[in-house]
C-alpha cells in the first residue's frame, strides 16, 4: 500500500532546536519535515544540543516518524558554482554536514548555485570541485542537488546539468537529487505529463537518485525561469497535477516537502500564517480547499 510521506518546512530555533521542529511538524499533521540548522542567509549558528536531539528522537519514535525521511536544507549563501568564494563554500558546507550528521539526519538539500558569469561548463566544474572536497568516503549525509528554475545564472535547471555534476563526483553514491515541482515548471518541464518527466529523469539520471521532492505550485507559466512558489492548487501547475506527483506509484517512500508561501493577515500585512496544516489536509483528502486562505486566517486568529 502506498505510504504518503508528507511534511513542510519548519523552524529550528536555538532554544528548543529539533524538539521545536518536530512539535511544529506534528501540529501540521506531518510525518516528515525539513529545516535549516540556522538562518539560511548568514553563518550564525548555535551549537547542536545533543540532549534536545535525543528528546526529539524520542518524540519522533512515539509518533512513528522515521528519521531517515527528515531533510535539512543547506543555507543559500553557499554557492558552489562560484569559485571566487571557494574556500568559504567548502568550509561552511563541511560545517553544515557535520551539524546534520550530529543531528542524525541523512539528507541535506543543496542548491547547485549560480555561475555568476563564468558560464555553465565552468560553473559545473566549480560545483564538482567543491563537492569532491566535502563528500568523502566517510561522509554519512547524502547531499541532494535541487532542481532549479533557471533564474539569473542558476545551474541545475535541467536533468542533464544535474547528471553532469553527479558524474564528476568521486563518491557519487552519496549525491542524490531533490526534485522541486515549481522549479521544474519554471525551468520548462510540463507537469501536465508527469509520467514523461519521470521517464526522462530515469533515463538521464536514474530514479534511484531521487531522494526527496519539494511540492510547490507556481505563480509562473512553464519556462518562465522566475522561481515564485504558490500555494497548493492556487498556481499554474494545479491541484490535480500535484496530486499525481504526490501519489505516483514510482515515488512511494520518498518524502514530499511543502515550501509554499505563508498567507498574509487581511488587517496587518506584516503578519502571516503557515498554510501547511490545511494544505496537508487537502492533500490527504485529495480535495482542493477553495477557501484555503480564509480558513488559514480564521484558524490562526482564533
Secondary structure as a PSIPRED ss2 file (coil, helix, strand):
# PSIPRED VFORMAT (PSIPRED V4.0)

   1 X C   1.000  0.000  0.000
   2 X C   1.000  0.000  0.000
   3 X C   1.000  0.000  0.000
   4 X C   1.000  0.000  0.000
   5 X C   1.000  0.000  0.000
   6 X E   0.000  0.000  1.000
   7 X E   0.000  0.000  1.000
   8 X E   0.000  0.000  1.000
   9 X E   0.000  0.000  1.000
  10 X C   1.000  0.000  0.000
  11 X C   1.000  0.000  0.000
  12 X C   1.000  0.000  0.000
  13 X C   1.000  0.000  0.000
  14 X C   1.000  0.000  0.000
  15 X C   1.000  0.000  0.000
  16 X C   1.000  0.000  0.000
  17 X H   0.000  1.000  0.000
  18 X H   0.000  1.000  0.000
  19 X H   0.000  1.000  0.000
  20 X H   0.000  1.000  0.000
  21 X H   0.000  1.000  0.000
  22 X H   0.000  1.000  0.000
  23 X H   0.000  1.000  0.000
  24 X H   0.000  1.000  0.000
  25 X H   0.000  1.000  0.000
  26 X H   0.000  1.000  0.000
  27 X H   0.000  1.000  0.000
  28 X C   1.000  0.000  0.000
  29 X C   1.000  0.000  0.000
  30 X C   1.000  0.000  0.000
  31 X C   1.000  0.000  0.000
  32 X E   0.000  0.000  1.000
  33 X E   0.000  0.000  1.000
  34 X E   0.000  0.000  1.000
  35 X E   0.000  0.000  1.000
  36 X C   1.000  0.000  0.000
  37 X C   1.000  0.000  0.000
  38 X C   1.000  0.000  0.000
  39 X C   1.000  0.000  0.000
  40 X C   1.000  0.000  0.000
  41 X C   1.000  0.000  0.000
  42 X C   1.000  0.000  0.000
  43 X C   1.000  0.000  0.000
  44 X C   1.000  0.000  0.000
  45 X C   1.000  0.000  0.000
  46 X C   1.000  0.000  0.000
  47 X C   1.000  0.000  0.000
  48 X C   1.000  0.000  0.000
  49 X C   1.000  0.000  0.000
  50 X H   0.000  1.000  0.000
  51 X H   0.000  1.000  0.000
  52 X H   0.000  1.000  0.000
  53 X H   0.000  1.000  0.000
  54 X H   0.000  1.000  0.000
  55 X H   0.000  1.000  0.000
  56 X H   0.000  1.000  0.000
  57 X H   0.000  1.000  0.000
  58 X H   0.000  1.000  0.000
  59 X H   0.000  1.000  0.000
  60 X H   0.000  1.000  0.000
  61 X H   0.000  1.000  0.000
  62 X H   0.000  1.000  0.000
  63 X C   1.000  0.000  0.000
  64 X C   1.000  0.000  0.000
  65 X C   1.000  0.000  0.000
  66 X C   1.000  0.000  0.000
  67 X H   0.000  1.000  0.000
  68 X H   0.000  1.000  0.000
  69 X H   0.000  1.000  0.000
  70 X C   1.000  0.000  0.000
  71 X E   0.000  0.000  1.000
  72 X E   0.000  0.000  1.000
  73 X E   0.000  0.000  1.000
  74 X C   1.000  0.000  0.000
  75 X C   1.000  0.000  0.000
  76 X C   1.000  0.000  0.000
  77 X C   1.000  0.000  0.000
  78 X C   1.000  0.000  0.000
  79 X C   1.000  0.000  0.000
  80 X C   1.000  0.000  0.000
  81 X C   1.000  0.000  0.000
  82 X C   1.000  0.000  0.000
  83 X H   0.000  1.000  0.000
  84 X H   0.000  1.000  0.000
  85 X H   0.000  1.000  0.000
  86 X H   0.000  1.000  0.000
  87 X H   0.000  1.000  0.000
  88 X H   0.000  1.000  0.000
  89 X H   0.000  1.000  0.000
  90 X H   0.000  1.000  0.000
  91 X H   0.000  1.000  0.000
  92 X H   0.000  1.000  0.000
  93 X H   0.000  1.000  0.000
  94 X H   0.000  1.000  0.000
  95 X H   0.000  1.000  0.000
  96 X H   0.000  1.000  0.000
  97 X H   0.000  1.000  0.000
  98 X H   0.000  1.000  0.000
  99 X H   0.000  1.000  0.000
 100 X H   0.000  1.000  0.000
 101 X H   0.000  1.000  0.000
 102 X H   0.000  1.000  0.000
 103 X H   0.000  1.000  0.000
 104 X C   1.000  0.000  0.000
 105 X C   1.000  0.000  0.000
 106 X C   1.000  0.000  0.000
 107 X E   0.000  0.000  1.000
 108 X E   0.000  0.000  1.000
 109 X E   0.000  0.000  1.000
 110 X E   0.000  0.000  1.000
 111 X E   0.000  0.000  1.000
 112 X C   1.000  0.000  0.000
 113 X C   1.000  0.000  0.000
 114 X E   0.000  0.000  1.000
 115 X C   1.000  0.000  0.000
 116 X C   1.000  0.000  0.000
 117 X C   1.000  0.000  0.000
 118 X C   1.000  0.000  0.000
 119 X C   1.000  0.000  0.000
 120 X H   0.000  1.000  0.000
 121 X H   0.000  1.000  0.000
 122 X H   0.000  1.000  0.000
 123 X H   0.000  1.000  0.000
 124 X H   0.000  1.000  0.000
 125 X H   0.000  1.000  0.000
 126 X H   0.000  1.000  0.000
 127 X H   0.000  1.000  0.000
 128 X H   0.000  1.000  0.000
 129 X H   0.000  1.000  0.000
 130 X H   0.000  1.000  0.000
 131 X H   0.000  1.000  0.000
 132 X H   0.000  1.000  0.000
 133 X H   0.000  1.000  0.000
 134 X H   0.000  1.000  0.000
 135 X C   1.000  0.000  0.000
 136 X C   1.000  0.000  0.000
 137 X C   1.000  0.000  0.000
 138 X C   1.000  0.000  0.000
 139 X C   1.000  0.000  0.000
 140 X C   1.000  0.000  0.000
 141 X C   1.000  0.000  0.000
 142 X E   0.000  0.000  1.000
 143 X E   0.000  0.000  1.000
 144 X E   0.000  0.000  1.000
 145 X E   0.000  0.000  1.000
 146 X E   0.000  0.000  1.000
 147 X C   1.000  0.000  0.000
 148 X C   1.000  0.000  0.000
 149 X C   1.000  0.000  0.000
 150 X C   1.000  0.000  0.000
 151 X C   1.000  0.000  0.000
 152 X C   1.000  0.000  0.000
 153 X C   1.000  0.000  0.000
 154 X E   0.000  0.000  1.000
 155 X C   1.000  0.000  0.000
 156 X C   1.000  0.000  0.000
 157 X C   1.000  0.000  0.000
 158 X C   1.000  0.000  0.000
 159 X H   0.000  1.000  0.000
 160 X H   0.000  1.000  0.000
 161 X H   0.000  1.000  0.000
 162 X H   0.000  1.000  0.000
 163 X H   0.000  1.000  0.000
 164 X H   0.000  1.000  0.000
 165 X H   0.000  1.000  0.000
 166 X H   0.000  1.000  0.000
 167 X H   0.000  1.000  0.000
 168 X C   1.000  0.000  0.000
 169 X C   1.000  0.000  0.000
 170 X C   1.000  0.000  0.000
 171 X C   1.000  0.000  0.000
 172 X H   0.000  1.000  0.000
 173 X H   0.000  1.000  0.000
 174 X H   0.000  1.000  0.000
 175 X E   0.000  0.000  1.000
 176 X E   0.000  0.000  1.000
 177 X E   0.000  0.000  1.000
 178 X E   0.000  0.000  1.000
 179 X E   0.000  0.000  1.000
 180 X E   0.000  0.000  1.000
 181 X H   0.000  1.000  0.000
 182 X H   0.000  1.000  0.000
 183 X H   0.000  1.000  0.000
 184 X H   0.000  1.000  0.000
 185 X H   0.000  1.000  0.000
 186 X H   0.000  1.000  0.000
 187 X H   0.000  1.000  0.000
 188 X C   1.000  0.000  0.000
 189 X C   1.000  0.000  0.000
 190 X C   1.000  0.000  0.000
 191 X H   0.000  1.000  0.000
 192 X H   0.000  1.000  0.000
 193 X H   0.000  1.000  0.000
 194 X H   0.000  1.000  0.000
 195 X H   0.000  1.000  0.000
 196 X H   0.000  1.000  0.000
 197 X H   0.000  1.000  0.000
 198 X H   0.000  1.000  0.000
 199 X H   0.000  1.000  0.000
 200 X H   0.000  1.000  0.000
 201 X H   0.000  1.000  0.000
 202 X H   0.000  1.000  0.000
 203 X H   0.000  1.000  0.000
 204 X H   0.000  1.000  0.000
 205 X C   1.000  0.000  0.000
 206 X C   1.000  0.000  0.000
 207 X H   0.000  1.000  0.000
 208 X H   0.000  1.000  0.000
 209 X H   0.000  1.000  0.000
 210 X E   0.000  0.000  1.000
 211 X E   0.000  0.000  1.000
 212 X E   0.000  0.000  1.000
 213 X E   0.000  0.000  1.000
 214 X E   0.000  0.000  1.000
 215 X E   0.000  0.000  1.000
 216 X C   1.000  0.000  0.000
 217 X E   0.000  0.000  1.000
 218 X E   0.000  0.000  1.000
 219 X C   1.000  0.000  0.000
 220 X C   1.000  0.000  0.000
 221 X C   1.000  0.000  0.000
 222 X C   1.000  0.000  0.000
 223 X C   1.000  0.000  0.000
 224 X C   1.000  0.000  0.000
 225 X C   1.000  0.000  0.000
 226 X C   1.000  0.000  0.000
 227 X C   1.000  0.000  0.000
 228 X C   1.000  0.000  0.000
 229 X E   0.000  0.000  1.000
 230 X E   0.000  0.000  1.000
 231 X C   1.000  0.000  0.000
 232 X C   1.000  0.000  0.000
 233 X C   1.000  0.000  0.000
 234 X C   1.000  0.000  0.000
 235 X C   1.000  0.000  0.000
 236 X C   1.000  0.000  0.000
 237 X C   1.000  0.000  0.000
 238 X C   1.000  0.000  0.000
 239 X H   0.000  1.000  0.000
 240 X H   0.000  1.000  0.000
 241 X H   0.000  1.000  0.000
 242 X H   0.000  1.000  0.000
 243 X H   0.000  1.000  0.000
 244 X H   0.000  1.000  0.000
 245 X H   0.000  1.000  0.000
 246 X H   0.000  1.000  0.000
 247 X C   1.000  0.000  0.000
 248 X C   1.000  0.000  0.000
 249 X H   0.000  1.000  0.000
 250 X H   0.000  1.000  0.000
 251 X H   0.000  1.000  0.000
 252 X C   1.000  0.000  0.000
 253 X C   1.000  0.000  0.000
 254 X C   1.000  0.000  0.000
 255 X E   0.000  0.000  1.000
 256 X E   0.000  0.000  1.000
 257 X E   0.000  0.000  1.000
 258 X E   0.000  0.000  1.000
 259 X C   1.000  0.000  0.000
 260 X C   1.000  0.000  0.000
 261 X C   1.000  0.000  0.000
 262 X C   1.000  0.000  0.000
 263 X E   0.000  0.000  1.000
 264 X E   0.000  0.000  1.000
 265 X C   1.000  0.000  0.000
 266 X C   1.000  0.000  0.000
 267 X C   1.000  0.000  0.000
 268 X C   1.000  0.000  0.000
 269 X C   1.000  0.000  0.000
 270 X C   1.000  0.000  0.000
 271 X C   1.000  0.000  0.000
 272 X E   0.000  0.000  1.000
 273 X E   0.000  0.000  1.000
 274 X C   1.000  0.000  0.000
 275 X C   1.000  0.000  0.000
 276 X H   0.000  1.000  0.000
 277 X H   0.000  1.000  0.000
 278 X H   0.000  1.000  0.000
 279 X H   0.000  1.000  0.000
 280 X H   0.000  1.000  0.000
 281 X H   0.000  1.000  0.000
 282 X H   0.000  1.000  0.000
 283 X H   0.000  1.000  0.000
 284 X H   0.000  1.000  0.000
 285 X H   0.000  1.000  0.000
 286 X C   1.000  0.000  0.000
 287 X C   1.000  0.000  0.000
 288 X C   1.000  0.000  0.000
 289 X C   1.000  0.000  0.000
 290 X C   1.000  0.000  0.000
 291 X C   1.000  0.000  0.000
 292 X H   0.000  1.000  0.000
 293 X H   0.000  1.000  0.000
 294 X H   0.000  1.000  0.000
 295 X H   0.000  1.000  0.000
 296 X H   0.000  1.000  0.000
 297 X H   0.000  1.000  0.000
 298 X H   0.000  1.000  0.000
 299 X H   0.000  1.000  0.000
 300 X H   0.000  1.000  0.000
 301 X C   1.000  0.000  0.000
 302 X C   1.000  0.000  0.000
